[in-house]
Amino acid sequence: MMNLVVAITYGQSPKPTYRYLSDFNFNDDAHEKLKGPARVITRDGRAGLNMTSIHSALEMKAHTLKSNAGSVSLWVMSLEDLATYRDRAKMDMDNPYYGNYPFLSDNPNPQNVDSASFKFLWSTFWHPSLRVQFGKGNFYDDNFRYPHRAFVSVSHFSLKQYKWYQFTLTWNYQQEHYSLYVNGVLIGREDHFKQRPFHRDSVNASVYAGNPTLCLSDIRFYNRELNPKEIYTGFRQQATSFDAKFEQELKYTYAGQNHKKFNFHPGADWKNKLALSLTDPTDMDSLHVQGNPLNVKITKDGLLVETINKQYTGALLDSQVYVWSKKPFEGDLYVEYDFKILRPGGLSLLMVQATGMNREDFMADYPLKTTGRMTTVYGEDVRNYHWEYYREMSDMRNDVQNSVLAKNPFGFALSFSALDKPYDYNKWNKLQFLQIGNKLVGAINGIVMVEFTDNGFINNGPVLNAGRIAIRCMIHSKMLFRNLKVYNRSQFKVVKNINPK
C-alpha cells in the first residue's frame, strides 16, 4: 500500500513523497498492484515482500523519477549469496534474463532490463555489479556507445545471504549528478570523464519490482536530492540492526579509508630476473609489443605508452596495447616499477603469471597474438592474474582511484578497494606486486590496494605460479614507465635442462 507519510523519528528526517512496502496491504490502494504469487517474510526485525514466481511483479503507479531532482531508498535482502560466477551454455533456456536481479524497473517484466527506460539492479552480466541506468539498452551500450548515457555502476559488489542492505539513489538531471549509497555510504557516482549532456530516456508512469531471489522492504521516493547526512541518518533510523564491521568494510572498499602499509624488500633468496631502467633504447629488446598503439617508445624520462584519445567505440579497441616481457618467470614473484599518468581518463593494468591453459609458454608455443583488445586478459586461452591499478573507467566510481585484482580467464574477482582521491597527474608513483605461494598483494606508493589468498579448489583453476608479465594500457591512456624489476623465488631446484634438436 502506498503511504503519504512523515516518518516518525528522532531528529530531522526527510519526508518521503511516496512510500511502499511498509504495511504489505495490497487490497485497498489503486496506486499499488501486485501481480502473481508472493509472500511476506521476516528476518532480523524487518518484514519484506518476496516474489515466489519469476512472473510476479509489484507495480508502483506513483514515483518521483520524472522529477528533475529526487531520491529513492529501499531495503533489499537476498535469499542467496550473489557474487561472481561463470556463465555456462543453456543457462538461459527458459529465462533469457537469468543474470538480472532487478530492484526497480519501469518495465512490466522487471527481468527484461534492456527494454526498460530506468533500471536499478544487481546483475551478473558484464561484471557482477550494481547498476543504475536511465535509458534503454544494456551496460555495454551505456558505457561505450555515443552519445553517452546517464548511469551508475559499481562492479564487484556482492550481496550476502539473509543480510539487509539499504540502497539509496539520488539524481539531479540538470546538474548531471547521480549517486548510489549502501547503508549510508557513498559507493557509486556518475562518470566524471564522459562527455555531457548524458542521454536519458523518459521514465514510464509506473515502476516495478520482482525477483524470486530478492526480498524488498520500505521503498521511499523523495522529490529532492537527499544530502549525505540525511541519507546516513535515515539509514541509522530505519535499520533494525547495525553492523559496524560491515560499515568499515564499505568505507575501506569504496571511500579509501584504513589501508595497510606495504613494506617488502626481496632478500638474498630472491633472484633478480629482469632489471630495465626503460630509459635505454636497448631495453626494447627485452619487450614485445602487442596491439596498435599510437606510441610505445623509450624516452629519456622512461617508456612512453600512448593509446588513442577518442570516444570509446569498438573500432578503436585495437589501439590498446600490451607490453610483454620476452622471458617467462617461475615461482614466487615480485614486480615493481614506477609509473606517471600524463592525461586523465585512462587505465593501466599489470598481468602476471600468464601462460596457456596447461602452463605452457603461450608466446613460445603458439603464434604471437596481435590484438590490442581486452580479450587476451579475460576472454582467450591465457591464464593470468591481472591487477587494474590505475583506472578512470565508468564501471566504478571514478572520482576516487580504485584497484581491482582478478583471475582469468575465469573472470573471478579476487580483491577490490579504493583510495580516497585520484592519483596526481604528472607525478611518479611506485607499483609493487608480490606473490608468495597463493598469497597475492598489490601496493601503490607503499599502500596495500589489493590482497587475496587464492585457492586451486574453488572452481577457478589452480593457483598460478609461472608465466610472462605484461603492462597493459587501454584507450585514452598516456603514461610513462621506468625502473622495471622482476624477482623470482623457486620452490625447487632445476638440475638439468634438456632441449633435444
TIPA-770758 format. One record per residue (C-alpha): z, x, y; residue number from 1; residue in one letter. Coordinates in steps of 0.5 Angstrom, whole numbers. Each point is the difference from the previous one (the first is absolute). Layout:
N
zz Z; xx X; yy Y; nr NUM; rest A
...
END
This chain:
501
zz 0; xx 0; yy 0; nr 1; rest M
zz -2; xx 2; yy 7; nr 2; rest M
zz 6; xx 1; yy 5; nr 3; rest N
zz 0; xx 1; yy 7; nr 4; rest L
zz 7; xx 3; yy 1; nr 5; rest V
zz 4; xx 5; yy 4; nr 6; rest V
zz 3; xx 5; yy -5; nr 7; rest A
zz 8; xx 0; yy 0; nr 8; rest I
zz 2; xx 7; yy 0; nr 9; rest T
zz 5; xx 4; yy 4; nr 10; rest Y
zz -3; xx 4; yy 6; nr 11; rest G
zz -7; xx -1; yy 2; nr 12; rest Q
zz -5; xx -3; yy -5; nr 13; rest S
zz -7; xx -2; yy 2; nr 14; rest P
zz -3; xx -7; yy -1; nr 15; rest K
zz -5; xx -1; yy -6; nr 16; rest P
zz -6; xx -5; yy 2; nr 17; rest T
zz -1; xx -2; yy -7; nr 18; rest Y
zz 5; xx 1; yy -6; nr 19; rest R
zz -2; xx -1; yy -7; nr 20; rest Y
zz 4; xx 1; yy -7; nr 21; rest L
zz 7; xx -1; yy 3; nr 22; rest S
zz 2; xx -6; yy -4; nr 23; rest D
zz -6; xx -1; yy -5; nr 24; rest F
zz -1; xx -7; yy 1; nr 25; rest N
zz -8; xx -2; yy -1; nr 26; rest F
zz 0; xx -7; yy 1; nr 27; rest N
zz 1; xx -2; yy 7; nr 28; rest D
zz -4; xx 4; yy 4; nr 29; rest D
zz -7; xx 0; yy 2; nr 30; rest A
zz 0; xx 7; yy 2; nr 31; rest H
zz 1; xx 3; yy -6; nr 32; rest E
zz -3; xx -2; yy -7; nr 33; rest K
zz 1; xx 3; yy -7; nr 34; rest L
zz -6; xx 0; yy -5; nr 35; rest K
zz 1; xx 2; yy -7; nr 36; rest G
zz 7; xx 1; yy -4; nr 37; rest P
zz 5; xx 5; yy 3; nr 38; rest A
zz 8; xx 1; yy -1; nr 39; rest R
zz 5; xx 2; yy 5; nr 40; rest V
zz 5; xx 6; yy -3; nr 41; rest I
zz 5; xx 3; yy 3; nr 42; rest T
zz 2; xx 8; yy 0; nr 43; rest R
zz 6; xx 3; yy 4; nr 44; rest D
zz 2; xx -6; yy 4; nr 45; rest G
zz -8; xx -1; yy 2; nr 46; rest R
zz -4; xx -6; yy -2; nr 47; rest A
zz -8; xx 1; yy -1; nr 48; rest G
zz -6; xx -4; yy -2; nr 49; rest L
zz -4; xx 3; yy -6; nr 50; rest N
zz -6; xx -3; yy -2; nr 51; rest M
zz -1; xx -1; yy -7; nr 52; rest T
zz -8; xx 0; yy 0; nr 53; rest S
zz -5; xx 4; yy 2; nr 54; rest I
zz -3; xx -6; yy 3; nr 55; rest H
zz 6; xx -2; yy 4; nr 56; rest S
zz 1; xx 1; yy 8; nr 57; rest A
zz 4; xx -2; yy 5; nr 58; rest L
zz -3; xx -3; yy 7; nr 59; rest E
zz 3; xx 1; yy 6; nr 60; rest M
zz -4; xx -4; yy 5; nr 61; rest K
zz 3; xx 3; yy 7; nr 62; rest A
zz 1; xx 7; yy 2; nr 63; rest H
zz -1; xx 5; yy 6; nr 64; rest T
zz -5; xx 5; yy -3; nr 65; rest L
zz -5; xx -3; yy 5; nr 66; rest K
zz 5; xx 2; yy 6; nr 67; rest S
zz -2; xx 6; yy 4; nr 68; rest N
zz 6; xx 3; yy -2; nr 69; rest A
zz 5; xx -2; yy -5; nr 70; rest G
zz 4; xx 2; yy -7; nr 71; rest S
zz 1; xx -3; yy -7; nr 72; rest V
zz 6; xx 2; yy -4; nr 73; rest S
zz 1; xx -1; yy -8; nr 74; rest L
zz 4; xx 2; yy -5; nr 75; rest W
zz -3; xx 2; yy -7; nr 76; rest V
zz 3; xx 1; yy -7; nr 77; rest M
zz -5; xx 3; yy -5; nr 78; rest S
zz 2; xx -2; yy -8; nr 79; rest L
zz -3; xx 6; yy -2; nr 80; rest E
zz -1; xx 7; yy 3; nr 81; rest D
zz -6; xx 1; yy 4; nr 82; rest L
zz -2; xx 7; yy 0; nr 83; rest A
zz -6; xx 5; yy -1; nr 84; rest T
zz -4; xx -2; yy -7; nr 85; rest Y
zz -7; xx 2; yy -2; nr 86; rest R
zz -6; xx -6; yy 0; nr 87; rest D
zz -3; xx -1; yy -7; nr 88; rest R
zz -6; xx -4; yy -2; nr 89; rest A
zz 0; xx -7; yy -1; nr 90; rest K
zz 7; xx -1; yy 3; nr 91; rest M
zz -4; xx -5; yy 5; nr 92; rest D
zz -3; xx -4; yy -6; nr 93; rest M
zz 4; xx -6; yy 2; nr 94; rest D
zz 3; xx 2; yy 7; nr 95; rest N
zz -5; xx 4; yy 5; nr 96; rest P
zz 5; xx 1; yy 5; nr 97; rest Y
zz 6; xx 2; yy -5; nr 98; rest Y
zz 2; xx 6; yy 4; nr 99; rest G
zz 1; xx -4; yy 6; nr 100; rest N
zz 8; xx -3; yy 1; nr 101; rest Y
zz -1; xx -4; yy 7; nr 102; rest P
zz 6; xx -1; yy 4; nr 103; rest F
zz -4; xx -4; yy 5; nr 104; rest L
zz -8; xx -2; yy 1; nr 105; rest S
zz -4; xx -5; yy 3; nr 106; rest D
zz -4; xx -1; yy -6; nr 107; rest N
zz 2; xx -6; yy -4; nr 108; rest P
zz -1; xx 4; yy -6; nr 109; rest N
zz 5; xx 6; yy 2; nr 110; rest P
zz -2; xx 5; yy -5; nr 111; rest Q
zz -7; xx 0; yy 3; nr 112; rest N
zz 2; xx 4; yy 6; nr 113; rest V
zz -7; xx 3; yy 1; nr 114; rest D
zz -2; xx -7; yy 2; nr 115; rest S
zz 6; xx -1; yy 5; nr 116; rest A
zz 0; xx 1; yy 7; nr 117; rest S
zz 7; xx 2; yy 0; nr 118; rest F
zz 4; xx 3; yy -6; nr 119; rest K
zz 6; xx 3; yy -1; nr 120; rest F
zz 1; xx 3; yy -7; nr 121; rest L
zz 2; xx 6; yy -5; nr 122; rest W
zz -6; xx 2; yy -4; nr 123; rest S
zz -2; xx 5; yy -5; nr 124; rest T
zz -7; xx 0; yy 3; nr 125; rest F
zz -2; xx 7; yy 4; nr 126; rest W
zz 7; xx 2; yy 0; nr 127; rest H
zz 6; xx -3; yy -3; nr 128; rest P
zz 3; xx -3; yy 7; nr 129; rest S
zz 2; xx -5; yy 5; nr 130; rest L
zz -6; xx -2; yy 4; nr 131; rest R
zz -1; xx -5; yy 6; nr 132; rest V
zz -7; xx -2; yy 2; nr 133; rest Q
zz -2; xx -4; yy 6; nr 134; rest F
zz -7; xx -1; yy -3; nr 135; rest G
zz -4; xx -2; yy -6; nr 136; rest K
zz -2; xx 6; yy -5; nr 137; rest G
zz 3; xx 5; yy -4; nr 138; rest N
zz 4; xx 6; yy 2; nr 139; rest F
zz -6; xx 5; yy 0; nr 140; rest Y
zz -4; xx -5; yy 5; nr 141; rest D
zz 6; xx 0; yy 5; nr 142; rest D
zz 1; xx 8; yy -1; nr 143; rest N
zz -7; xx 3; yy 0; nr 144; rest F
zz -5; xx -5; yy 3; nr 145; rest R
zz -1; xx -1; yy 7; nr 146; rest Y
zz 2; xx -4; yy 4; nr 147; rest P
zz 7; xx 2; yy -2; nr 148; rest H
zz 5; xx -6; yy -2; nr 149; rest R
zz 7; xx -1; yy 2; nr 150; rest A
zz 4; xx 1; yy -6; nr 151; rest F
zz 7; xx 4; yy -2; nr 152; rest V
zz 0; xx 4; yy -7; nr 153; rest S
zz 6; xx 3; yy -3; nr 154; rest V
zz -2; xx 4; yy -6; nr 155; rest S
zz 4; xx 2; yy -6; nr 156; rest H
zz 5; xx -6; yy 1; nr 157; rest F
zz 4; xx -2; yy -6; nr 158; rest S
zz 4; xx -7; yy -1; nr 159; rest L
zz 6; xx 1; yy -5; nr 160; rest K
zz 1; xx -6; yy -4; nr 161; rest Q
zz 5; xx -5; yy 2; nr 162; rest Y
zz 1; xx 3; yy 7; nr 163; rest K
zz 0; xx -4; yy 6; nr 164; rest W
zz -4; xx 3; yy 6; nr 165; rest Y
zz -1; xx -3; yy 7; nr 166; rest Q
zz -7; xx 1; yy 2; nr 167; rest F
zz -2; xx -1; yy 8; nr 168; rest T
zz -6; xx 1; yy 3; nr 169; rest L
zz -2; xx 0; yy 8; nr 170; rest T
zz -6; xx -1; yy 3; nr 171; rest W
zz -3; xx 1; yy 7; nr 172; rest N
zz -7; xx -2; yy 0; nr 173; rest Y
zz -1; xx 2; yy 8; nr 174; rest Q
zz 3; xx 7; yy -1; nr 175; rest Q
zz -2; xx 1; yy -7; nr 176; rest E
zz 7; xx 1; yy -3; nr 177; rest H
zz 1; xx -1; yy -7; nr 178; rest Y
zz 7; xx 2; yy -3; nr 179; rest S
zz 3; xx -1; yy -7; nr 180; rest L
zz 7; xx 0; yy -2; nr 181; rest Y
zz 4; xx 0; yy -6; nr 182; rest V
zz 7; xx -1; yy 0; nr 183; rest N
zz 0; xx 1; yy 8; nr 184; rest G
zz -3; xx 7; yy -1; nr 185; rest V
zz -7; xx 1; yy 3; nr 186; rest L
zz -5; xx 3; yy -5; nr 187; rest I
zz -7; xx -2; yy 2; nr 188; rest G
zz -4; xx 0; yy 6; nr 189; rest R
zz -7; xx -1; yy 2; nr 190; rest E
zz -5; xx 5; yy 0; nr 191; rest D
zz 1; xx 5; yy 6; nr 192; rest H
zz -7; xx 4; yy -1; nr 193; rest F
zz -5; xx -6; yy -1; nr 194; rest K
zz -4; xx -3; yy 6; nr 195; rest Q
zz 3; xx -6; yy 3; nr 196; rest R
zz -1; xx -6; yy 1; nr 197; rest P
zz 1; xx -2; yy -7; nr 198; rest F
zz -4; xx -5; yy -3; nr 199; rest H
zz 4; xx -6; yy -3; nr 200; rest R
zz -2; xx -7; yy -3; nr 201; rest D
zz 3; xx -6; yy 2; nr 202; rest S
zz 6; xx -2; yy -4; nr 203; rest V
zz 0; xx -7; yy -3; nr 204; rest N
zz 4; xx -6; yy 1; nr 205; rest A
zz 5; xx 1; yy -6; nr 206; rest S
zz 2; xx 6; yy -3; nr 207; rest V
zz 2; xx 0; yy -8; nr 208; rest Y
zz 5; xx 4; yy -5; nr 209; rest A
zz 0; xx 0; yy -7; nr 210; rest G
zz 0; xx 5; yy -6; nr 211; rest N
zz 4; xx 0; yy -6; nr 212; rest P
zz 3; xx 7; yy 0; nr 213; rest T
zz 3; xx -2; yy 7; nr 214; rest L
zz 6; xx -4; yy 3; nr 215; rest C
zz 0; xx -2; yy 7; nr 216; rest L
zz 5; xx -2; yy 5; nr 217; rest S
zz 1; xx -2; yy 7; nr 218; rest D
zz -6; xx 1; yy 3; nr 219; rest I
zz 0; xx 0; yy 8; nr 220; rest R
zz -5; xx 0; yy 5; nr 221; rest F
zz 1; xx 2; yy 7; nr 222; rest Y
zz -4; xx -1; yy 6; nr 223; rest N
zz 1; xx 7; yy 3; nr 224; rest R
zz 0; xx 7; yy -2; nr 225; rest E
zz 7; xx 2; yy -2; nr 226; rest L
zz 3; xx 7; yy 2; nr 227; rest N
zz 3; xx 5; yy -5; nr 228; rest P
zz 7; xx -2; yy 2; nr 229; rest K
zz -1; xx -8; yy -1; nr 230; rest E
zz -3; xx 2; yy -7; nr 231; rest I
zz 5; xx 4; yy -3; nr 232; rest Y
zz 6; xx -5; yy 3; nr 233; rest T
zz -4; xx -5; yy -3; nr 234; rest G
zz 0; xx 3; yy -7; nr 235; rest F
zz 7; xx 2; yy 0; nr 236; rest R
zz 2; xx -7; yy 2; nr 237; rest Q
zz -4; xx -3; yy -6; nr 238; rest Q
zz 1; xx 5; yy -5; nr 239; rest A
zz 4; xx -3; yy -6; nr 240; rest T
zz 2; xx 8; yy -2; nr 241; rest S
zz -1; xx 6; yy 4; nr 242; rest F
zz -3; xx 7; yy -4; nr 243; rest D
zz 2; xx 6; yy 5; nr 244; rest A
zz -3; xx 5; yy -5; nr 245; rest K
zz -7; xx -4; yy 0; nr 246; rest F
zz 0; xx 0; yy 8; nr 247; rest E
zz 1; xx 7; yy 0; nr 248; rest Q
zz -6; xx 1; yy -5; nr 249; rest E
zz -4; xx -4; yy 4; nr 250; rest L
zz 2; xx 4; yy 6; nr 251; rest K
zz -2; xx 6; yy -3; nr 252; rest Y
zz -6; xx -2; yy -3; nr 253; rest T
zz -3; xx -4; yy 6; nr 254; rest Y
zz 4; xx 3; yy 6; nr 255; rest A
zz 0; xx 7; yy -2; nr 256; rest G
zz 8; xx 1; yy 0; nr 257; rest Q
zz 4; xx 4; yy -4; nr 258; rest N
zz -5; xx 5; yy -3; nr 259; rest H
zz 3; xx 6; yy -4; nr 260; rest K
zz -2; xx 7; yy 2; nr 261; rest K
zz -4; xx 5; yy -5; nr 262; rest F
zz 2; xx 7; yy -1; nr 263; rest N
zz -4; xx 3; yy -5; nr 264; rest F
zz -3; xx 7; yy -1; nr 265; rest H
zz -3; xx 3; yy -6; nr 266; rest P
zz 4; xx 5; yy -4; nr 267; rest G
zz -2; xx 6; yy -4; nr 268; rest A
zz -2; xx -4; yy -6; nr 269; rest D
zz -6; xx -4; yy 4; nr 270; rest W
zz -7; xx 4; yy 0; nr 271; rest K
zz -4; xx -1; yy 7; nr 272; rest N
zz -7; xx -2; yy -3; nr 273; rest K
zz -3; xx -1; yy 7; nr 274; rest L
zz 1; xx 2; yy 7; nr 275; rest A
zz -5; xx -2; yy 5; nr 276; rest L
zz 1; xx 1; yy 8; nr 277; rest S
zz -6; xx -4; yy 1; nr 278; rest L
zz -2; xx 4; yy 6; nr 279; rest T
zz -4; xx 5; yy -4; nr 280; rest D
zz -7; xx -3; yy -2; nr 281; rest P
zz 0; xx 3; yy -7; nr 282; rest T
zz 6; xx -5; yy -1; nr 283; rest D
zz -6; xx -5; yy -1; nr 284; rest M
zz -2; xx 4; yy -7; nr 285; rest D
zz 6; xx -3; yy -3; nr 286; rest S
zz -1; xx -7; yy 2; nr 287; rest L
zz -5; xx -5; yy -2; nr 288; rest H
zz -2; xx -6; yy 5; nr 289; rest V
zz -2; xx -7; yy -3; nr 290; rest Q
zz -3; xx -5; yy 5; nr 291; rest G
zz -4; xx 0; yy 6; nr 292; rest N
zz 5; xx 1; yy 6; nr 293; rest P
zz -2; xx 2; yy 7; nr 294; rest L
zz 4; xx 7; yy -1; nr 295; rest N
zz 3; xx 4; yy -5; nr 296; rest V
zz 0; xx 7; yy 3; nr 297; rest K
zz 5; xx 6; yy 1; nr 298; rest I
zz 2; xx 1; yy 8; nr 299; rest T
zz 5; xx 5; yy 3; nr 300; rest K
zz 5; xx -6; yy 0; nr 301; rest D
zz -1; xx -2; yy -7; nr 302; rest G
zz -4; xx -4; yy -5; nr 303; rest L
zz -3; xx -6; yy 4; nr 304; rest L
zz -2; xx -6; yy -3; nr 305; rest V
zz -3; xx -6; yy 3; nr 306; rest E
zz -3; xx -6; yy -2; nr 307; rest T
zz -4; xx -6; yy 4; nr 308; rest I
zz 4; xx -3; yy 5; nr 309; rest N
zz -3; xx -7; yy 0; nr 310; rest K
zz 2; xx -7; yy -2; nr 311; rest Q
zz 1; xx 0; yy -7; nr 312; rest Y
zz -6; xx -3; yy -4; nr 313; rest T
zz -2; xx 1; yy -8; nr 314; rest G
zz -6; xx 4; yy 3; nr 315; rest A
zz 5; xx 5; yy 3; nr 316; rest L
zz 4; xx 2; yy -6; nr 317; rest L
zz -3; xx 6; yy -3; nr 318; rest D
zz 1; xx 3; yy 7; nr 319; rest S
zz 7; xx 1; yy -3; nr 320; rest Q
zz 2; xx 7; yy -4; nr 321; rest V
zz 4; xx 3; yy -5; nr 322; rest Y
zz 1; xx 8; yy 1; nr 323; rest V
zz 2; xx 2; yy -7; nr 324; rest W
zz 3; xx 7; yy -3; nr 325; rest S
zz -5; xx 3; yy -4; nr 326; rest K
zz 5; xx 2; yy -5; nr 327; rest K
zz 5; xx -4; yy -4; nr 328; rest P
zz 7; xx 0; yy -1; nr 329; rest F
zz 5; xx -1; yy -5; nr 330; rest E
zz 8; xx -1; yy -1; nr 331; rest G
zz 5; xx -2; yy 6; nr 332; rest D
zz -4; xx 0; yy 6; nr 333; rest L
zz 2; xx 2; yy 7; nr 334; rest Y
zz -5; xx -1; yy 6; nr 335; rest V
zz 1; xx 1; yy 7; nr 336; rest E
zz -5; xx 0; yy 7; nr 337; rest Y
zz 0; xx -1; yy 7; nr 338; rest D
zz -4; xx -6; yy 3; nr 339; rest F
zz -2; xx -2; yy 7; nr 340; rest K
zz -2; xx -7; yy 2; nr 341; rest I
zz -6; xx 0; yy 5; nr 342; rest L
zz -1; xx -7; yy 1; nr 343; rest R
zz 3; xx -7; yy -2; nr 344; rest P
zz -2; xx -5; yy -5; nr 345; rest G
zz -1; xx 5; yy -6; nr 346; rest G
zz 3; xx 1; yy -7; nr 347; rest L
zz 1; xx 6; yy -4; nr 348; rest S
zz 3; xx 1; yy -7; nr 349; rest L
zz 2; xx 5; yy -5; nr 350; rest L
zz -3; xx 0; yy -7; nr 351; rest M
zz 4; xx 4; yy -5; nr 352; rest V
zz -1; xx 1; yy -8; nr 353; rest Q
zz -7; xx -3; yy 0; nr 354; rest A
zz -3; xx 0; yy -7; nr 355; rest T
zz -4; xx -4; yy -4; nr 356; rest G
zz 3; xx -5; yy -5; nr 357; rest M
zz 1; xx 5; yy -5; nr 358; rest N
zz 3; xx 5; yy 4; nr 359; rest R
zz -7; xx 4; yy 0; nr 360; rest E
zz -2; xx 3; yy 7; nr 361; rest D
zz -5; xx -5; yy 2; nr 362; rest F
zz -3; xx 4; yy 5; nr 363; rest M
zz -2; xx 5; yy -5; nr 364; rest A
zz -2; xx -4; yy -6; nr 365; rest D
zz -4; xx -5; yy 4; nr 366; rest Y
zz -5; xx -1; yy 6; nr 367; rest P
zz 4; xx 1; yy 6; nr 368; rest L
zz 1; xx -6; yy 4; nr 369; rest K
zz -4; xx -1; yy 7; nr 370; rest T
zz 3; xx -7; yy 2; nr 371; rest T
zz 5; xx 0; yy 6; nr 372; rest G
zz 3; xx -7; yy -1; nr 373; rest R
zz 7; xx -1; yy -3; nr 374; rest M
zz -2; xx -2; yy -7; nr 375; rest T
zz 1; xx 7; yy -2; nr 376; rest T
zz 7; xx 0; yy 2; nr 377; rest V
zz 1; xx -7; yy -4; nr 378; rest Y
zz -6; xx -3; yy -3; nr 379; rest G
zz -3; xx 5; yy -4; nr 380; rest E
zz 2; xx 5; yy -6; nr 381; rest D
zz 4; xx 4; yy 4; nr 382; rest V
zz 8; xx 0; yy -2; nr 383; rest R
zz 4; xx 3; yy 6; nr 384; rest N
zz 6; xx -2; yy 5; nr 385; rest Y
zz -2; xx -1; yy 7; nr 386; rest H
zz 4; xx 0; yy 6; nr 387; rest W
zz -2; xx -3; yy 6; nr 388; rest E
zz 4; xx 4; yy 5; nr 389; rest Y
zz -4; xx -2; yy 7; nr 390; rest Y
zz -3; xx -7; yy 0; nr 391; rest R
zz -1; xx -4; yy 6; nr 392; rest E
zz -3; xx -6; yy -4; nr 393; rest M
zz 1; xx -7; yy 0; nr 394; rest S
zz 2; xx -2; yy -7; nr 395; rest D
zz 7; xx 2; yy 3; nr 396; rest M
zz 4; xx 0; yy 7; nr 397; rest R
zz -3; xx 6; yy 4; nr 398; rest N
zz 4; xx 0; yy 6; nr 399; rest D
zz 4; xx 5; yy -4; nr 400; rest V
zz -2; xx 5; yy -5; nr 401; rest Q
zz 0; xx -1; yy -8; nr 402; rest N
zz -1; xx 3; yy -6; nr 403; rest S
zz -2; xx -2; yy -7; nr 404; rest V
zz 0; xx 3; yy -7; nr 405; rest L
zz -4; xx -3; yy -5; nr 406; rest A
zz -2; xx 2; yy -7; nr 407; rest K
zz -8; xx -1; yy -2; nr 408; rest N
zz -4; xx -3; yy -3; nr 409; rest P
zz 6; xx -5; yy -2; nr 410; rest F
zz 1; xx -2; yy 7; nr 411; rest G
zz 7; xx 1; yy -1; nr 412; rest F
zz 4; xx 0; yy 7; nr 413; rest A
zz 6; xx 5; yy -1; nr 414; rest L
zz 3; xx 1; yy 7; nr 415; rest S
zz -1; xx -2; yy 7; nr 416; rest F
zz 4; xx 1; yy 6; nr 417; rest S
zz -1; xx 0; yy 8; nr 418; rest A
zz 2; xx 5; yy 6; nr 419; rest L
zz 3; xx -4; yy 6; nr 420; rest D
zz -6; xx 3; yy 4; nr 421; rest K
zz -7; xx 2; yy -1; nr 422; rest P
zz -2; xx 8; yy 0; nr 423; rest Y
zz -1; xx 3; yy 6; nr 424; rest D
zz -8; xx 2; yy 1; nr 425; rest Y
zz -2; xx 7; yy 1; nr 426; rest N
zz 6; xx 3; yy -3; nr 427; rest K
zz 1; xx 3; yy -6; nr 428; rest W
zz 4; xx -3; yy -6; nr 429; rest N
zz 2; xx 3; yy -6; nr 430; rest K
zz -1; xx -3; yy -7; nr 431; rest L
zz 4; xx 2; yy -6; nr 432; rest Q
zz -1; xx -4; yy -7; nr 433; rest F
zz 4; xx 2; yy -6; nr 434; rest L
zz -1; xx -2; yy -8; nr 435; rest Q
zz 5; xx 3; yy -5; nr 436; rest I
zz -1; xx -4; yy -6; nr 437; rest G
zz 0; xx -7; yy 1; nr 438; rest N
zz 3; xx 0; yy 7; nr 439; rest K
zz -4; xx 0; yy 6; nr 440; rest L
zz 2; xx 1; yy 7; nr 441; rest V
zz -4; xx 0; yy 7; nr 442; rest G
zz 2; xx 2; yy 6; nr 443; rest A
zz -3; xx 1; yy 7; nr 444; rest I
zz 4; xx 4; yy 5; nr 445; rest N
zz 6; xx 1; yy -4; nr 446; rest G
zz 1; xx -7; yy -1; nr 447; rest I
zz -1; xx -4; yy -7; nr 448; rest V
zz -5; xx -5; yy 0; nr 449; rest M
zz -2; xx -2; yy -7; nr 450; rest V
zz 4; xx 2; yy -6; nr 451; rest E
zz -1; xx -3; yy -7; nr 452; rest F
zz 2; xx 1; yy -8; nr 453; rest T
zz -6; xx -1; yy -4; nr 454; rest D
zz 0; xx -3; yy -7; nr 455; rest N
zz -5; xx 1; yy -5; nr 456; rest G
zz 2; xx -6; yy -4; nr 457; rest F
zz 0; xx -6; yy 5; nr 458; rest I
zz -8; xx -1; yy -1; nr 459; rest N
zz -3; xx 4; yy 6; nr 460; rest N
zz -2; xx 6; yy -4; nr 461; rest G
zz 4; xx 7; yy -1; nr 462; rest P
zz 4; xx 4; yy 5; nr 463; rest V
zz -6; xx 4; yy 3; nr 464; rest L
zz 1; xx 8; yy 0; nr 465; rest N
zz -7; xx 3; yy 0; nr 466; rest A
zz -6; xx 0; yy 5; nr 467; rest G
zz -3; xx 1; yy 6; nr 468; rest R
zz 2; xx -2; yy 7; nr 469; rest I
zz -3; xx -3; yy 6; nr 470; rest A
zz 1; xx -1; yy 7; nr 471; rest I
zz -4; xx -7; yy 2; nr 472; rest R
zz -2; xx -3; yy 7; nr 473; rest C
zz -2; xx -7; yy 1; nr 474; rest M
zz -4; xx -3; yy 5; nr 475; rest I
zz 2; xx 1; yy 8; nr 476; rest H
zz 4; xx 7; yy -2; nr 477; rest S
zz -1; xx 6; yy 4; nr 478; rest K
zz 5; xx 6; yy -3; nr 479; rest M
zz 2; xx 7; yy 0; nr 480; rest L
zz 3; xx 3; yy -6; nr 481; rest F
zz 3; xx 7; yy -1; nr 482; rest R
zz 4; xx 4; yy -5; nr 483; rest N
zz -1; xx -3; yy -7; nr 484; rest L
zz 4; xx 3; yy -5; nr 485; rest K
zz 1; xx -3; yy -7; nr 486; rest V
zz 5; xx 3; yy -5; nr 487; rest Y
zz 1; xx -2; yy -8; nr 488; rest N
zz 6; xx 1; yy -5; nr 489; rest R
zz -2; xx 0; yy -7; nr 490; rest S
zz 3; xx -4; yy -6; nr 491; rest Q
zz -3; xx 5; yy -5; nr 492; rest F
zz -3; xx 7; yy -1; nr 493; rest K
zz -7; xx 1; yy -1; nr 494; rest V
zz -1; xx 6; yy -5; nr 495; rest V
zz -8; xx 0; yy 0; nr 496; rest K
zz -6; xx -4; yy 3; nr 497; rest N
zz -6; xx -1; yy -4; nr 498; rest I
zz -7; xx -1; yy 2; nr 499; rest N
zz -5; xx 1; yy -5; nr 500; rest P
zz -7; xx 0; yy 2; nr 501; rest K
END
